[in-house]
Amino acid sequence: MTTKTKTYERVAVMRTTKTKTYEMELLFRALADRTRLRLLNLMGEDEVCVCFFVEALNLTQPKISRHLAYLRRAKIVSARRDGKWMHYRVITPEDPHAAAVFQAIRAWLAEERAMHSDRQRLVRMCCSPNSPAQLRRAPKPAVVENAH
């Protein structure tokens, strides 16, 4: 593939809004991984600490963090540090076409049976008096008031 062809392909998948350029390809790649979809589903409208993702999905913290970094690069997740805790929440892309795709995926996630099971597991962990030791001092997921 020539440099000219690579440049053309990159330009072809980008949408320009009034203020920014949004890479649709990055959004689609972010949404093409089941673990990343599971993370988006667990966040829902809440702000969730990484430690809850680790327990709910039974995956390692480095793997969860890599997937969350990918979602951040796609500009569909934001992060906030609170002491040693990292909290993540879903944000809607500013580009209207990307936002429409993203909202359709989120609607599907809300209805998908396996995703619903993940969400129920997270809720049980958060509300259980017998939560795992590593979660006892962790900040519980919080509903985000301005999740845009």
Secondary structure, DSSP 8 states (H G I E B T S, - for coil): --HHHHHHHHHHTEEE-SS-EEEHHHHHHHHT-HHHHHHHHHHTTEEEEHHHHHHHHT--HHHHHHHHHHHHHTTSEEEEEETTEEEEEE---SSHHHHHHHHHHHHHHHH-HHHHHHHHHHHHHHH-TT--GGGTTS---EE-S---
